[in-house]
Amino acid sequence: MNRRLLPPCALVLALAGCGGDENTLHSASHAESTITHLFWIVFGFCAFGFGVVCVLLFLGWWRRNEPSLPGGHGERAATGVVIGAGVALPIVLLVALFVYSDLFATKATGAPVKGSTQLTIDVTGHQFWWEVRYPGTTVVTANEIHIPVNTRVEIVARTADVIHSFWIPELNRKMDMIPGQSNPLLLDARTPGTYAGHCSEFCGLQHAHMVAIVIAQPRAAFSRWLAHNAQSSSAVSPVFIQAGCGNCHTIRGTAARGTVGPDLTHVASRSTIAAALIPNDPANLAHWIRDPQDVKPGSRMPNLDLPDAEWQALNGYLERLR
């Protein structure tokens, strides 16, 4: 490899870990705490093993002109070092890691036992956004998952098209979404906050911009949010129907009942749009509905050729959907 390429390659590698709010070592749930502990234990074991190898290499260099090894001479001593440090030690370390991960990590991060959770949320992956439903209610939202803190929440992960992978690094491990299957995952945030995650399985052009946000709230605040989002809209804009938006989107309580795109009943109350790609403010909302392919190329929302007056009416209507 050309040495001149090493500095830019190192810079790219360093920057690859920058950006976003996800932190796999910042645990905010019991499951993620177990994963973090396992990481540090594995790191410690690996560091120890690496240290042993470095000591042996240094010893070999230091005594390179001497025919003997500590504790013996010749081939017999060399064989003892190979068996002890190269065979026995790795086996002991790997068996210990396997036992610990099987007894603790697997149990803590596995699928929740039936009846052990207090809330169930259905999350379905689409290209390239997340559909969120709260069974037993009429609440349907997109990309932002509200949960109460200190509550065992079962996420039922599904996909509507290709393989996706749901991952909130600060709350639990990854969960693949396989066509035709439903996979459960436990979330139990210990403190209020916003926890971001991504689809972690390449699913198409906008895979990198398929973000999920989990908003953990105190129980009272979550109950208020759930009650508000269960409400239906009283009217729909004629422009929304005439432009064909209702063929893809639902606004509960109206004639707009499309299922291709996200439910927009309370779209203005969400903090982001386009699967958390941009903040949900008037300027970004106007840009998004006027030219979605400029904001998110490859998304399934088409550019609509509407007169300015109709664009403004549509934008104003969506801003009122709180």
C-alpha positions, 0 to 999 in steps of 0.5 A, spaced: 500 500 500 502 506 498 504 510 504 502 516 502 495 514 502 495 512 510 494 519 513 487 520 509 485 513 510 487 514 518 483 520 517 477 517 514 477 511 519 477 516 525 471 520 522 467 514 521 466 513 528 464 521 529 457 524 528 450 522 531 448 521 538 449 514 539 454 511 544 454 504 545 458 504 551 453 509 554 448 504 557 441 507 559 437 500 560 439 494 564 440 490 558 445 495 555 448 495 561 450 488 561 452 488 554 457 494 556 460 490 562 461 484 557 464 489 552 469 491 557 470 484 560 472 482 553 476 488 552 480 486 558 481 479 556 483 481 549 488 486 552 491 481 557 492 476 551 495 481 547 500 483 553 502 476 554 504 475 546 507 482 546 511 479 552 513 473 549 515 477 543 520 482 547 523 476 550 524 472 544 528 479 541 531 480 548 534 473 548 535 472 541 542 470 541 541 465 547 539 458 545 535 457 552 528 459 554 526 461 562 524 454 565 528 449 560 532 448 554 531 448 547 525 444 544 522 442 550 521 449 553 519 452 547 513 446 547 511 448 554 511 456 552 506 454 546 502 449 549 501 454 555 500 461 552 498 459 545 493 453 547 491 452 554 490 460 556 486 462 550 482 456 551 481 458 558 479 465 556 474 463 551 471 458 555 470 463 561 467 468 556 462 463 553 460 461 560 459 469 562 455 471 556 451 465 556 449 466 563 448 473 563 448 477 557 444 472 553 439 472 558 439 479 559 438 481 552 434 476 549 426 476 547 422 478 553 418 472 557 411 472 555 407 476 560 413 480 563 412 486 559 407 492 561 407 495 554 407 492 547 409 497 541 409 494 534 415 497 529 415 496 522 421 497 517 419 501 511 424 503 505 426 508 509 422 510 515 419 506 521 412 505 522 410 505 530 403 502 532 401 502 539 396 495 540 390 496 543 389 504 541 388 508 535 395 511 535 400 510 529 406 514 528 412 514 525 420 514 526 419 517 534 417 511 539 415 514 545 415 509 551 415 510 559 421 510 563 422 504 568 417 500 564 419 493 560 416 495 553 416 489 548 418 492 541 415 487 536 419 488 530 417 487 523 418 489 516 414 491 510 419 490 504 426 488 505 431 486 511 432 491 516 435 491 523 432 495 529 438 498 533 437 503 539 445 502 542 443 505 548 437 501 550 439 494 547 442 490 542 440 489 534 434 486 532 433 484 525 427 484 521 426 479 516 420 478 511 414 474 514 417 474 521 416 478 528 422 478 532 421 481 540 426 486 543 426 489 550 426 496 551 427 499 559 429 506 559 432 507 566 432 515 565 428 520 561 431 522 555 432 521 547 435 515 544 437 515 537 438 509 533 439 507 525 437 501 521 443 497 521 442 492 515 443 495 508 436 496 505 437 501 499 439 508 497 437 511 503 439 506 509 444 511 512 438 516 513 433 511 516 433 513 523 429 511 529 428 516 535 426 513 542 423 518 547 423 516 554 418 520 558 415 519 565 409 515 566 404 521 566 407 525 560 407 519 556 400 518 558 398 525 556 402 524 549 398 517 548 391 520 549 393 526 545 395 522 539 389 517 539 385 523 537 383 524 530 383 530 525 376 533 524 377 535 517 382 534 511 385 540 506 382 539 499 389 540 496 391 534 500 386 530 497 386 533 490 394 532 490 393 525 491 397 525 498 391 521 501 393 515 496 399 514 500 398 517 507 393 517 513 390 522 517 385 519 521 378 521 521 378 523 514 378 520 507 385 520 507 387 512 508 393 511 504 398 506 507 404 507 503 407 513 507 407 515 514 401 516 518 400 524 518 395 525 523 399 529 528 405 530 524 406 537 526 408 535 533 414 530 531 420 533 532 423 531 525 421 529 519 424 524 513 426 519 518 429 524 523 433 527 517 431 534 518 428 538 524 421 539 523 420 546 522 416 550 517 422 551 512 424 544 512 417 542 512 415 546 506 422 544 502 420 537 504 413 537 501 415 541 495 422 537 493 422 531 497 427 528 492 432 533 493 432 532 501 432 525 500 433 522 494 431 515 493 425 516 498 418 513 495 415 520 496 414 523 489 415 531 487 408 534 486 407 539 481 403 544 484 402 551 483 405 556 489 398 557 492 396 550 493 403 549 496 402 554 501 395 551 503 398 544 503 404 546 507 399 550 512 395 545 513 400 540 515 403 545 520 396 545 523 396 537 524 398 537 532 
